[in-house]
Amino acid sequence: MSDKLYEEKTINSRGATHHLIRIKGEVAWKHHKWDGPAIIPHRKDSEFVKSYFLNGNEYDAEEYNSIMQEREGLPWYKQTGVNARH
């Protein structure tokens, strides 16, 4: 069994690339990406638009950029050691 606190996967569906994360102990996968949009259309006829998500919560580009400028260090689920949440 893995000691990782999360799993990541990328899928292509309906004309877009989707970046997903699942936190250990959770059932559902959520859109999430720290370094850019979590949904990236790659076809003109895609029903999706470029979208920014963090842990399943959608943000517009301005909100997302503000969050990225304010954050420090790694997110809690990528930390190792005593301070990491379970």
Legacy VTK file of the C-alpha trace (Angstrom):
# vtk DataFile Version 3.0
C-alpha trace
ASCII
DATASET POLYDATA
POINTS 86 float
0.000 0.000 0.000
1.245 3.460 -0.884
2.180 6.029 1.754
1.270 8.879 -0.595
-1.416 11.222 0.660
-2.834 11.746 -2.819
-3.032 10.315 -6.332
-2.881 12.327 -9.547
-4.042 11.435 -13.028
-4.568 13.145 -16.351
-7.314 12.075 -18.738
-8.457 13.186 -22.163
-12.215 13.442 -22.437
-14.581 15.225 -24.828
-11.912 17.329 -26.476
-10.033 18.438 -23.355
-7.255 17.361 -21.030
-8.381 17.049 -17.394
-5.948 17.089 -14.458
-7.393 15.261 -11.453
-6.429 14.524 -7.872
-7.806 12.170 -5.215
-6.835 12.649 -1.595
-6.091 9.456 0.372
-9.256 8.137 1.964
-11.568 9.962 -0.440
-13.550 8.219 -3.167
-14.085 11.025 -5.666
-11.551 12.471 -8.086
-11.482 16.296 -8.238
-10.146 18.696 -10.848
-6.911 20.183 -9.525
-3.663 21.649 -10.797
-1.202 23.932 -9.006
0.709 25.143 -12.052
-1.961 26.082 -14.582
-5.463 25.274 -15.721
-6.890 21.912 -14.671
-9.019 21.712 -17.826
-7.338 22.486 -21.126
-9.360 22.133 -24.345
-7.385 20.664 -27.256
-10.131 20.654 -29.909
-12.120 23.562 -31.279
-15.355 21.619 -30.821
-14.658 20.823 -27.147
-17.529 21.586 -24.789
-14.939 22.713 -22.212
-13.090 25.998 -21.792
-9.761 26.549 -20.064
-10.614 26.325 -16.349
-8.649 26.680 -13.128
-9.341 24.363 -10.183
-7.751 23.740 -6.807
-8.990 20.679 -4.926
-12.243 20.651 -6.880
-13.002 24.359 -6.452
-13.168 26.438 -9.626
-11.533 29.873 -9.802
-11.396 32.469 -12.542
-7.917 33.292 -13.878
-7.553 36.413 -11.701
-8.491 34.604 -8.458
-6.246 31.669 -9.343
-3.249 33.939 -10.043
-3.823 35.786 -6.764
-3.870 32.491 -4.823
-0.682 31.347 -6.558
1.123 34.589 -5.653
0.119 34.282 -1.985
0.983 30.641 -1.395
4.186 29.509 0.228
5.754 26.088 0.070
4.025 22.845 -0.781
0.321 22.148 -0.305
-0.470 20.104 2.819
-0.999 16.862 0.896
2.483 17.015 -0.647
4.252 17.632 2.655
5.977 14.844 4.482
6.583 14.449 8.155
4.747 15.230 11.350
2.897 18.342 10.179
1.160 16.696 7.233
-2.609 16.306 7.679
-4.170 12.864 7.277
LINES 1 87
86 0 1 2 3 4 5 6 7 8 9 10 11 12 13 14 15 16 17 18 19 20 21 22 23 24 25 26 27 28 29 30 31 32 33 34 35 36 37 38 39 40 41 42 43 44 45 46 47 48 49 50 51 52 53 54 55 56 57 58 59 60 61 62 63 64 65 66 67 68 69 70 71 72 73 74 75 76 77 78 79 80 81 82 83 84 85
